[in-house]
Amino acid sequence: GCNYLNAVRDQEARCNFSTARAIAEFGQNLPALEAHLGTILSMLERAACCWWGCAQGDHGVESLVGRIYGLACGSHRLMQAGRYDESLLLVRALGEITNLLTLFATNGS
């Protein structure tokens, strides 16, 4: 069991290293996109934990933002580790949350 888990971690670390190197070599757009993703994730995390001050409510919005942050970080890490199908599953979950937020924002109720 432990040998298998160590082998998986080693393989994922090699894939992560290769992915990071490839991103740096893909011109200007992909590295810039990666930097913007980091900025957005940083803002989402701060919003989820009341970094800018707490509204003292039920933290429903903060909880939802935390879920978005966790899904996005998880998807990014899975992609870097070469787990592309699993990463896309989390992206799909993000899309479902986006659809719900759009529905709530445009419903008028």
KAKASUL-V391837 format. One record per residue. N is the residue number from 1. RES is the residue in three letters. PHI is phi in degrees with one decimal (* if undefined). PSI is psi in whole degrees, 0 to 359 (none if undefined). NEAR is the number of other ideal C-beta (glycine too) atoms within 10 Angstrom. Layout:
n={N/N}
res={RES/RES}
phi={PHI/PHI}
psi={PSI/PSI}
near={NEAR/NEAR}
This chain:
n={1/2/3/4/5/6/7/8/9/10/11/12/13/14/15/16/17/18/19/20/21/22/23/24/25/26/27/28/29/30/31/32/33/34/35/36/37/38/39/40/41/42/43/44/45/46/47/48/49/50/51/52/53/54/55/56/57/58/59/60/61/62/63/64/65/66/67/68/69/70/71/72/73/74/75/76/77/78/79/80/81/82/83/84/85/86/87/88/89/90/91/92/93/94/95/96/97/98/99/100/101/102/103/104/105/106/107/108/109}
res={GLY/CYS/ASN/TYR/LEU/ASN/ALA/VAL/ARG/ASP/GLN/GLU/ALA/ARG/CYS/ASN/PHE/SER/THR/ALA/ARG/ALA/ILE/ALA/GLU/PHE/GLY/GLN/ASN/LEU/PRO/ALA/LEU/GLU/ALA/HIS/LEU/GLY/THR/ILE/LEU/SER/MET/LEU/GLU/ARG/ALA/ALA/CYS/CYS/TRP/TRP/GLY/CYS/ALA/GLN/GLY/ASP/HIS/GLY/VAL/GLU/SER/LEU/VAL/GLY/ARG/ILE/TYR/GLY/LEU/ALA/CYS/GLY/SER/HIS/ARG/LEU/MET/GLN/ALA/GLY/ARG/TYR/ASP/GLU/SER/LEU/LEU/LEU/VAL/ARG/ALA/LEU/GLY/GLU/ILE/THR/ASN/LEU/LEU/THR/LEU/PHE/ALA/THR/ASN/GLY/SER}
phi={*/-66.8/-62.4/-61.8/-61.0/-64.3/-64.3/-63.6/-61.4/-64.0/-64.3/-65.5/-65.0/-64.5/-65.5/-60.8/-62.4/-64.7/-64.3/-61.4/-65.7/-65.4/-59.7/-65.1/-93.7/-91.6/73.3/-101.2/-67.3/-66.9/-60.9/-66.5/-62.5/-61.2/-65.1/-64.8/-60.1/-60.7/-63.5/-64.2/-62.3/-62.1/-67.8/-62.2/-61.9/-65.2/-65.2/-68.8/-110.9/58.6/-55.2/-91.7/122.8/-99.4/-80.5/61.7/-93.0/-84.8/62.1/-64.1/-66.8/-61.3/-64.6/-65.4/-64.2/-62.4/-65.1/-60.4/-59.4/-63.0/-63.7/-66.5/-64.1/-61.8/-62.2/-63.7/-66.6/-63.5/-61.2/-63.7/-85.7/85.2/-97.6/-69.7/-62.4/-64.9/-61.0/-66.8/-61.0/-71.2/-62.3/-61.8/-61.0/-62.2/-63.2/-65.4/-63.7/-60.6/-61.5/-64.6/-62.6/-64.0/-60.6/-63.9/-70.8/-103.5/-73.4/79.1/-93.4}
psi={308/323/318/311/321/320/319/315/319/316/317/323/320/318/319/316/315/320/315/319/318/320/317/334/356/49/211/329/313/315/323/320/318/319/318/321/317/320/315/317/321/317/320/316/317/321/323/332/23/35/321/7/148/133/356/26/206/0/26/315/316/322/318/319/322/322/317/315/312/317/317/316/316/317/317/316/320/319/315/330/2/13/71/317/316/321/317/330/320/325/321/317/321/320/322/319/318/317/318/316/321/317/313/321/332/356/329/1/none}
near={5/6/7/8/9/10/10/11/11/10/12/16/12/12/15/15/11/12/14/12/9/10/13/11/9/11/8/7/8/13/13/10/12/14/10/10/13/11/9/13/15/12/14/18/16/13/17/19/14/12/11/9/6/10/10/7/8/8/15/8/12/16/11/15/19/16/15/20/20/15/18/19/15/17/20/17/15/19/18/18/19/15/17/10/7/14/18/13/14/20/15/11/17/15/10/11/14/11/10/11/12/10/9/10/8/7/7/5/3}
